[in-house]
Amino acid sequence: MRSLSYPLAGALALLLAVPLPAAAAAGDRGVIGGQPVRASEAPWAVALASRQRFGAARSGQFCGGALVGSRTVVTAAHCLSRAVLGVDVSEATDLRVIVGRDDLRGASGTEVGLKDTWVNPDFNAVTNEGDVAVLTLKNPVAAGRALPMAQTDDPRYRPGTSAAVYGWGDTYGNGVYSNGLRAAGVLVLEDSLCERVYPGSIEGVYRRASMLCAGLPEGGRDACQGDSGGPLVADGRLIGLVSWGSGCAQPGRPGVYTRVSAISGLVAAREPGTAGAQPSPDSPGRGLAAPARTGPAATGPPLGSRRAHVAG
């Protein structure tokens, strides 16, 4: 059994003692090892949906995202890839962000169309670095829903910090997807752990400057397929976005998240009202196809290592 250089015993005890939001029912599973959460308890957690690509069931949900401004959502770049959508993002014309829906089979909350979709042109499909995209909503959502982003040197990135990952994805690791939002309590783990586990393989490469290691040393709680792009939250701050990993909730195989502090500047530059928010000729956006990848980068890690629901 691997030992961690950071003393996690006390932090783990604290994590297990602190309940998730009030709607959580003991014994229920979600994400992997999580519990149900009302949309009103996590108003910044949003679902990405396309009925054309994923069918009408569960409102067409396939990934998650986090609302960081009244018209700005951050998610994973790979969620908007051809490998996930089955087409170029410019052809997925019915992409929507779902806000405040307790049950994906119903019609509560709001479905908001997109004004612009920006996929990080530096996203590396082999290593999974730079796994971020920014969605600009056509209409602003109600005030007070946005979640602040963590910045560089935020103490919430200290190993042992309690956090929660949110999503509508696979709840058992066997293709059973949730109809409602779920949350699972995890810990921020030492970068060195993920560096040992993911030194470089077909799954990806862990880079501490742009990625975040989180989970439980013994496994049992994790994000999974369908949770990609969803928020990892610690003490009221967005610290990570679900990105990739090996399996789901496996012992000694933590989840890997996009480190929000590393991409907050990119996100801020895309927010409405800033100079960077204007689409540029060489930046992929809605209606503008990203350049086709060639060579080894065209394949990238197997989709099983990422956490997106793939169009059938």
N, C-alpha and C positions, 0 to 999 in steps of 0.2 A: 504494500500500500504506500502510495506517495505521501510524503509529509510536506506540509506547507510551511514556509519560513515565517509567515505571519500567524500569530496565535488566534485562531478562529473560534475556539471553543466558546468563549464568552459571547462573541457576536452571534454565533449560531443559536445559543440559548435565548438571546434577546430576540432574534428573528422569529423563533418558534413561539415566543411568548406574546408577540405583538400581533393582534388580529388584523386581517385584511378588512376592507370596507364592510359596513354593517349588513349588507345584503348577503354576504357569504354564508353558506350553509355548511355545517360540519359534515365531512364525508364526501361532498361533491368534488368532482374532478374538473379541471379546465386548464387551458393551455396544456401543460403536463403537470399534474400534481397541484393544480390551482383550484380556485373557487369562483362562483358567479359574482358579478359586480353589476349594479345598476348603472346605466349610462350617465345618470345625473351625478354619480359619485366619481366619475372619471370623464368629465365633459370634453376633455382635450383628446381622448382616444377616438379615432375615426376609422371607418372601414373604407377601403378602396373597392369599387365594384364595377363590373361590366357584365350585363346580362347577355350581350351579344357573344362574349367570349366564354362565359362561365355558366350560362343558363339562369333561369329565373329563381331557382331554389336558393334560399338564403340571400336573396336580393343581388345575386351575382358577386358576392364578396370573394376576394382572392388574396388580399394583403391588408395590412394595417398601416396606420400613419399617426402622426401627432400634430395637433393644431398648435402652432407657435405664434400666430398672429390672426387677426380677424379674417384675413383672406389667404393665409399662408399655411400649408401643410407640408411637413417633411416625411419622407418615406425612404425605402431602399431603392437604389438605382436598378437592381436586378428585377424588381417587381415590374418594371416597365420595359423589360427586355423582350425581344422576339421569342426567346426560349420560354418565357412565362406566358406572354399574351398570345403567342402563335402567329402574330403579325407585328409589323412595325407599330410603334406607339401612335404614329400619325394616322394609322388606319383603325385604331380602336376608338371610334368616334363617340361612343356612349359612355366613356369613363366618367364615373361619378365619385364623389366623396359623401359618405353617409355619416351624419352627425346626430347623436342622441337617440339611436334606435336600440331599444332593449331586446327585441327579438327580430332577427333578420328575416323571419318568415312573415312579419307584419309590415305595417306602413307608418309606424310612429317615427318621430324625429324628422329630419330634413335630408333630402338628397340634393347636393349642390353640384352644378356643372363646373367645368374647368375653363378658365380663360387662357391659361398657359401651363405647359408642362416642360420643366427643365430637368434633364438627366445629366448628372455630372460627366462631362466629356473625359475626365481623367479616371473614371471607374475602370478598374482592372479586373476583367472577368476571370483571370487565372489566380491572382492572389486574393481577390475580393476587396482590395483597398479602394477607398473612395466611394463606398456603397451608399450613395445619397442622391435623392432627387427632390425637387421642390415643385409643389403644385400650387398654382395661384387660382383661387376660387373666383367664379364670375360674380358672386355676391358675398358680402361679409356675413359672418355668423354672429349670433348674439354676443354682446360684450361679456367679458369675464370667463370665457371658455379657454383662452390660450394658456399654454404652459411655458414658463420661462425656460430658456436653455442654459445648461451649465457652461461655465467658461473655464479657461485654462487655470490650473491650480485650485479648482473647486475642491473643498475638503470631502465632498461626497464621492470622490474617486478613490478615497483611501480604501485599501483592502479591508474587508470585514464590514463595510457599510451595508446596511439592510436596504434592499430595493425591491421593486415589484415590476414584473413584466406583464403587459396586457395584450390580449388578442382574441380572435375568433377562430383560431386554427384547430389543428388536430389535437384532440384531448387525450388520446391513448397511444399515439404513435402508430396507429394502424388505419388511418384514413377516415376516422370518425370526427367530423368537424362540428364545432359548437354553433348553436343558433343564437347564443347570447354572449356578451362580453365576459371574459374570464381574466383573473389575475393570479399570479403565482409569486410568492415571496422567495427571493434569492439573495445571494451575497455578492458583492463586488469581490473578485478574487485577484490574487497576485498575477501580474503580467507574466511572471516567470513560469507559472503553471501552464498557461496557454501556449507560451513559447515552447515548452517541452512537449506538449501534446500535439501542437500543430506547427512543427518546424518547417514544413514545406512538403506538400503532397498534392494529389489530385483534388483534395478537398479545399485547399487554400493555404495561405501562409499568415500566421499571426504577426501583426506589426503593432507594437505597443503605442506608437505615436498616433495611430489613427483608429485603433480598435480597442475594445474593452472586454475583459474576461469576466463572466458572471455565471453563477449557478450555485450548486451545493456540491461540496467535495464527494459526498456519497451518492449524488444523482437524485432523481426522483422529482425534481422541479425544473422546468425548462420551457422555452418556446419551442414550437414545432412547425411543420408545414402549414401554411396559411397565416402565420403570424408575422411574416417578414415585413419590415418597415414599421412595426408597432413599437410603442414607447417602453423604455426601461426608465423608471422614475424612482428617485431617491429624495425624500424630504422636500417634496414640492418642486423639484427641478428635473427636467429631461436630461438624462445623462447618456442614454444610448438608444440606438435603433436596432431592432432584431435584424441580424444579417445572416449568419451561417453557423455551422457546427457539424459534429459527427453524430448522426442519429439524434435522438431526443431523450434528454433526461438520463443519459447513461452515466454510471459511476466513472469518475475520472475523465469525463469528456464534457467540459463546460460549454456553455453557449458563447458565441462571439458576436459582439455588438459593434456597430459603428460608433466611435467615440464622438459625442456631440460637440464637445469643446473644440475638436479638431476641424469641424465643418460649420461651426456657427457663423463664421465670417462669410462663407459661401452662401449660407441661407439668408443672412441679413442683406446681402447684396442683391438678392432676388425678390425681396419684399416690395410690394407696391409702394411707390413714392420715393424709391431710391434710384439712383442713376443706373445701378446694375440690373434693375428689374426690366429694362428694355431688352428684348431679344436681339442678339447679334447674329450676323450671318454665319459665324462658325460655331455657334452654340446650339446643340439640339434643343428643340422646343416643340410644342404642340403644332402639328402641321409641317414640321421640318424634320425629315428623317435623319437620324444619326448616321454617320458614315458606317458602311458595312465593315465588320471586322474581318481580317484575313489572317491566315497562318494559325499558329497554336492558340492565339487569343480567341479565335472564333468558337472554340469548344468550351473552354473554361471548366470549372469544377462541375461535377455531376449535380443536377438540381436537387438531389437528395441531401446534399450538404448545405443547401440554402433552405430558407423557410417560407417559400412562396407556394401558393396553390397554383398548379399549372393547368392552363386551358386544355381541355380534352379535344 
